[in-house]
Amino acid sequence: MISLRNISYTHPDKTLLFSHLSLNINQHDKIALIGNNGSGKSTLLRIMTGDLLPSDGELFNDAPPYYIPQVFGQFNHLTIAQALQIEDKITALKEILEGNVTENNLSILSDDWTIEDRCIESLKYWQLEDMPLTRKLETLSGGQKAKVFLAGIHIHQPEIVLMDEPSNHMDTVARQLLYDFIRSTSVSMVVVSHDRKMLNLLDKVVELGKPGIKVYGGNYEFYVAQKQIEDNALKQDVASREKTLRKALEKEQETMERQQKLDSRGKKKQEVEP
């Protein structure tokens, strides 16, 4: 569905963020994208959307992903319908139902006769059923804005969803709705989050770090366990190397001392001989 091949990104100030990243996202994958702050997780998501060009490498995309950003300030001047990019379809549908069956309206609607029904269903699921599509986003809380964009998943019915910290501004009830959605949906997704409960609902972890990308075939708890095993193995390897080095140094020291004794005996013998 999405394939990244040798993707690199350099900031405008020439600072390298990451390089030579390769990753395949397949149908029904539910991926947690994790890494230290500043490792480039949000940037990588934006590259996956196609909105941000990588400095190098190739992006292959079978279907356009649906993207839910971390911040929504850039949409404040828009209505819900405009932010979800459904205003033209909703307007065309209403005009057609009122008898204005023009070629332009039919072209805009593009046979999407259930668009309004999906809006009603999705807004109801996210507990926004009393919110008109004409309402401006600037009047909504952070949690409400997040739910508006989450509602867009059912409305647009994408094959893959990219989410950047979707639960950040949510209350407990909204988070539970999000958890339930992740459990039940078959939509592929890549999620950036620090919400461990949500990360444990995803079936694959992709760690973004200095060496590049590393994939773990399990949820977050599995990832933590694997990292512990790796850390322990690394510590054992370091300890083993230190032990080997220490023995080598001790042996070298013994050899030197033995040679010094032999040299000393030889010298004394020469002094005794007439």
PLY file of the C-alpha trace (Angstrom):
ply
format ascii 1.0
element vertex 274
property float x
property float y
property float z
element edge 273
property int vertex1
property int vertex2
end_header
0.00 0.00 0.00
2.79 2.39 0.96
6.42 1.66 0.22
9.32 3.83 1.32
12.65 3.18 -0.38
15.87 4.77 0.86
14.04 7.84 2.13
16.19 10.66 3.50
15.20 14.08 4.79
17.36 17.14 5.35
16.02 20.30 6.98
16.27 23.61 5.08
19.26 24.50 7.30
21.02 21.39 5.90
20.64 19.40 9.14
20.11 15.72 8.36
17.04 14.31 10.14
17.18 10.71 8.90
18.60 8.82 5.94
18.08 5.69 3.84
14.84 4.57 5.50
12.92 1.73 3.86
9.55 0.42 4.99
6.55 -1.40 3.52
3.05 -0.84 4.91
0.69 -3.60 3.86
-3.05 -4.12 3.90
-4.51 -4.46 7.43
-1.22 -3.44 9.08
-1.67 -1.55 12.35
1.68 0.06 13.04
2.98 2.06 16.00
5.70 4.46 14.85
7.86 5.26 17.87
11.17 6.98 18.56
12.77 9.69 20.65
11.52 13.26 20.41
13.11 14.89 17.39
13.78 11.60 15.61
11.48 12.62 12.75
8.27 10.65 13.32
5.89 13.45 12.34
8.05 14.35 9.35
8.01 10.74 8.17
4.21 10.67 8.43
3.97 13.81 6.29
6.26 12.23 3.71
3.91 9.22 3.64
1.00 11.54 2.84
2.85 12.87 -0.18
2.50 16.46 1.06
6.17 16.69 2.07
8.84 15.67 -0.39
11.83 13.69 0.90
15.32 14.99 0.19
16.15 11.65 -1.39
14.51 8.29 -2.00
11.20 7.12 -3.43
7.62 6.90 -2.13
5.17 4.47 -3.71
1.52 4.88 -2.77
-1.28 2.62 -4.07
-4.01 4.68 -2.42
-4.00 8.18 -0.91
-3.84 7.93 2.89
-6.13 9.84 5.23
-4.04 12.02 7.53
-4.90 13.27 11.02
-2.28 15.83 12.12
-1.16 16.55 15.67
-2.25 20.21 15.59
-5.29 21.75 13.94
-4.71 25.51 14.12
-4.31 25.74 10.36
-7.96 24.69 9.98
-9.48 27.16 12.47
-10.90 29.44 9.76
-12.72 26.54 8.10
-16.07 24.93 8.79
-16.25 21.24 9.66
-17.41 20.46 6.12
-14.56 22.47 4.62
-11.92 20.95 6.90
-13.14 17.46 5.97
-13.25 18.46 2.28
-16.87 17.40 1.87
-18.59 20.78 1.51
-18.89 20.63 -2.28
-20.36 17.11 -2.23
-22.86 17.92 0.51
-23.96 21.06 -1.35
-24.26 19.19 -4.65
-26.32 16.41 -3.03
-28.74 18.88 -1.45
-29.20 20.74 -4.74
-29.85 17.48 -6.60
-32.42 16.39 -4.01
-34.10 19.78 -4.39
-34.41 19.20 -8.13
-31.32 21.00 -9.43
-29.96 17.98 -11.29
-27.17 19.61 -13.28
-24.22 17.94 -14.93
-21.92 19.92 -12.64
-23.69 18.75 -9.47
-23.66 15.13 -10.65
-19.96 15.41 -11.47
-19.16 16.85 -8.02
-21.21 14.18 -6.21
-19.55 11.44 -8.28
-22.23 8.85 -7.37
-21.46 9.27 -3.66
-25.15 9.18 -2.68
-24.46 8.04 0.90
-22.10 10.90 1.81
-24.64 12.60 4.07
-25.63 9.33 5.76
-21.98 8.55 6.51
-21.53 12.03 7.98
-24.48 11.51 10.32
-23.31 8.02 11.36
-19.71 9.03 11.94
-20.43 12.25 13.84
-22.83 10.29 16.04
-20.18 7.65 16.82
-17.75 10.37 17.91
-20.51 12.06 19.96
-20.69 15.09 17.68
-24.24 14.47 16.44
-25.49 17.91 17.49
-22.67 19.73 15.72
-23.60 21.29 12.34
-21.18 20.90 9.44
-21.21 24.69 9.08
-19.61 25.23 12.48
-16.12 26.78 12.45
-13.26 24.77 13.91
-12.04 27.80 15.84
-15.06 27.35 18.14
-14.12 23.75 19.01
-11.88 22.34 21.74
-8.76 20.37 20.87
-10.53 17.11 21.63
-13.52 18.03 19.46
-11.23 18.91 16.55
-9.51 15.53 16.86
-12.90 13.79 16.82
-13.97 15.75 13.73
-10.97 14.43 11.82
-11.48 10.94 13.20
-15.06 11.13 11.93
-13.57 11.75 8.50
-12.24 8.19 8.41
-15.72 6.68 8.06
-16.82 9.51 5.78
-13.94 9.13 3.32
-13.43 5.36 3.81
-9.69 5.33 3.05
-7.60 2.17 2.85
-4.92 3.58 5.13
-4.93 6.16 7.94
-1.97 8.10 9.33
-2.48 9.53 12.83
-0.15 11.84 14.75
-0.86 11.78 18.51
-4.64 11.38 18.01
-5.48 11.02 21.71
-3.52 14.06 22.91
-6.48 16.35 23.65
-9.08 13.70 24.40
-10.95 12.97 27.60
-11.38 9.43 28.93
-14.64 8.79 27.06
-13.25 9.94 23.72
-10.11 7.87 24.20
-12.21 4.78 24.80
-14.07 5.44 21.54
-10.72 5.67 19.79
-9.49 2.43 21.36
-12.69 0.65 20.33
-12.34 1.96 16.79
-8.74 0.74 16.50
-9.73 -2.71 17.79
-12.65 -3.11 15.40
-11.47 -1.53 12.16
-9.73 -3.39 9.33
-8.28 -0.15 7.96
-4.49 -0.08 7.76
-2.92 2.55 9.99
0.32 4.10 11.15
0.06 5.82 14.53
2.50 8.12 16.30
1.59 8.24 19.99
2.89 8.17 23.57
-0.38 6.57 24.73
0.76 3.10 25.80
-2.74 1.69 26.02
-3.31 2.63 22.39
0.13 1.40 21.31
-0.71 -2.02 22.75
-3.71 -2.24 20.40
-1.41 -2.09 17.37
0.16 -5.27 16.04
3.52 -3.99 14.84
6.08 -1.50 16.18
8.41 0.47 13.93
11.22 2.16 15.85
12.79 5.23 14.24
16.26 6.00 15.53
19.80 6.93 14.55
20.57 3.55 12.94
17.38 3.91 10.86
14.22 1.85 11.10
13.77 -1.38 13.04
10.54 -3.41 12.86
9.15 -5.51 15.73
6.35 -7.97 14.98
4.21 -7.37 18.05
2.53 -4.70 20.15
4.25 -2.22 22.47
4.59 -4.68 25.37
6.27 -7.12 22.99
8.58 -4.34 21.82
9.58 -3.44 25.40
10.30 -7.11 26.18
12.39 -7.48 23.02
14.33 -4.30 23.78
15.10 -5.66 27.25
16.40 -8.88 25.72
18.52 -6.88 23.27
19.87 -4.65 26.04
20.71 -7.65 28.22
22.43 -9.37 25.30
24.40 -6.20 24.58
25.44 -5.91 28.24
26.48 -9.57 28.28
28.42 -9.08 25.07
30.18 -6.02 26.49
30.90 -7.88 29.75
32.21 -10.88 27.80
34.45 -8.67 25.68
35.73 -6.89 28.79
36.43 -10.26 30.45
38.27 -11.51 27.36
40.28 -8.29 27.18
41.07 -8.46 30.90
42.30 -12.06 30.57
44.40 -11.12 27.54
45.98 -8.25 29.47
46.61 -10.48 32.48
48.23 -13.11 30.26
50.34 -10.45 28.58
51.39 -9.15 31.99
52.29 -12.67 33.16
54.32 -13.26 30.01
56.18 -9.98 30.50
56.90 -10.78 34.16
58.09 -14.28 33.25
60.36 -12.89 30.58
61.71 -10.30 32.99
62.55 -13.06 35.50
64.28 -15.10 32.81
66.22 -12.06 31.68
67.17 -11.32 35.29
68.40 -14.89 35.90
70.38 -14.84 32.70
72.04 -11.61 33.68
72.97 -12.92 37.15
74.41 -16.09 35.64
76.59 -14.05 33.34
77.83 -12.00 36.31
78.78 -15.13 38.30
80.71 -16.83 35.48
84.50 -16.05 35.48
0 1
1 2
2 3
3 4
4 5
5 6
6 7
7 8
8 9
9 10
10 11
11 12
12 13
13 14
14 15
15 16
16 17
17 18
18 19
19 20
20 21
21 22
22 23
23 24
24 25
25 26
26 27
27 28
28 29
29 30
30 31
31 32
32 33
33 34
34 35
35 36
36 37
37 38
38 39
39 40
40 41
41 42
42 43
43 44
44 45
45 46
46 47
47 48
48 49
49 50
50 51
51 52
52 53
53 54
54 55
55 56
56 57
57 58
58 59
59 60
60 61
61 62
62 63
63 64
64 65
65 66
66 67
67 68
68 69
69 70
70 71
71 72
72 73
73 74
74 75
75 76
76 77
77 78
78 79
79 80
80 81
81 82
82 83
83 84
84 85
85 86
86 87
87 88
88 89
89 90
90 91
91 92
92 93
93 94
94 95
95 96
96 97
97 98
98 99
99 100
100 101
101 102
102 103
103 104
104 105
105 106
106 107
107 108
108 109
109 110
110 111
111 112
112 113
113 114
114 115
115 116
116 117
117 118
118 119
119 120
120 121
121 122
122 123
123 124
124 125
125 126
126 127
127 128
128 129
129 130
130 131
131 132
132 133
133 134
134 135
135 136
136 137
137 138
138 139
139 140
140 141
141 142
142 143
143 144
144 145
145 146
146 147
147 148
148 149
149 150
150 151
151 152
152 153
153 154
154 155
155 156
156 157
157 158
158 159
159 160
160 161
161 162
162 163
163 164
164 165
165 166
166 167
167 168
168 169
169 170
170 171
171 172
172 173
173 174
174 175
175 176
176 177
177 178
178 179
179 180
180 181
181 182
182 183
183 184
184 185
185 186
186 187
187 188
188 189
189 190
190 191
191 192
192 193
193 194
194 195
195 196
196 197
197 198
198 199
199 200
200 201
201 202
202 203
203 204
204 205
205 206
206 207
207 208
208 209
209 210
210 211
211 212
212 213
213 214
214 215
215 216
216 217
217 218
218 219
219 220
220 221
221 222
222 223
223 224
224 225
225 226
226 227
227 228
228 229
229 230
230 231
231 232
232 233
233 234
234 235
235 236
236 237
237 238
238 239
239 240
240 241
241 242
242 243
243 244
244 245
245 246
246 247
247 248
248 249
249 250
250 251
251 252
252 253
253 254
254 255
255 256
256 257
257 258
258 259
259 260
260 261
261 262
262 263
263 264
264 265
265 266
266 267
267 268
268 269
269 270
270 271
271 272
272 273
